[in-house]
Amino acid sequence: VHKASRYGLMAGGGGDAFYPANQAIRAHVIQTIYNLAGRPLVEYSDAFTDVRQDAEHANAVSWALQNGVLTESPDGLFSPMEPTPREAVILYLYRYLGSPEADADWLKGFADADAVSDDARNAMAWAAQEEILVVENEKLRPADAVTRAELASMLVRVYEKYVADPGA
C-alpha cells in the first residue's frame, strides 16, 4: 500500500485510511492503470454513456479505451461503480502491457481454471506465471471482486517489473 502510494498509483480511501478490504470499483481500477501509464494527455471519448466528460475518471476511461485496455460494450455502459473481478483487472493490466506471450495451458494446474473466461485465459496464465496475481490454495478466484489491497499489490508488481526505471 505504501509503495502504491509512493509510486503515485493509488491514494487512500479518504482521510488517513486506505480501506484495504474494500472492493475496488471499475472507475478506480481504470484510474490506477492510467496512473501507471503516467496519466498521458487524452481526448475525451463519449463511447460510454455513463461516463460524463466532467467525471473524475473520464480521462482514464477515455485513455483506456483509446489504448485497447478497455473495449466498447454492446450496451454502451462502463458501469464505473461496479466491483471489478480479479480476472478483469488482470486482463486490463495484460492489455496495457501489450498482451505479453502466455500459455493458457499453464492454468490446468489450478482447481478453478475452468472458471476463467475465454477472453482472460492468456492474461490469467501470464499473471500467475509472472507472480502478478497471488494464488492461494491453488485457486485463481477469477470472478471474485478484487480488493483495494489486492489491486495495490498487483499494481506495484507490474510497476516494479515492467514500468520502473531500474537505474532510478
KARAMO-V975292 format. One line per field, one symbol per residue. ss: DSSP state (h for helix, s for strand, l for the rest). phi: phi as a letter, one per 40 degrees, with the letter a starting at -180 (. if undefined). A space follows every 50 residues. Layout:
ss: ???
phi: ???
This chain:
ss: lhhhhhlllllllsllslllllslshhhhhhhhhhhllllllllllllll lllllllhhhhhhhhhllllllllllllllllslshhhhhhhhhhhllll lllhhhhhhlllhhhllhhhhhhhhhhhhllllllsllslllllslshhh hhhhhhhhhhhhhlllll
phi: .ccdcccgcabcchgcbbfccccccddccccccccdcgfccacdbccbcb bccccdccccccccccbgcbbcbdcgbcfccccbcdccdccccccdcgfd cabccccdcbdbdccccdcbdccccdccccfcbcbbffbcfccccccccc cdccccccdccbbccccc
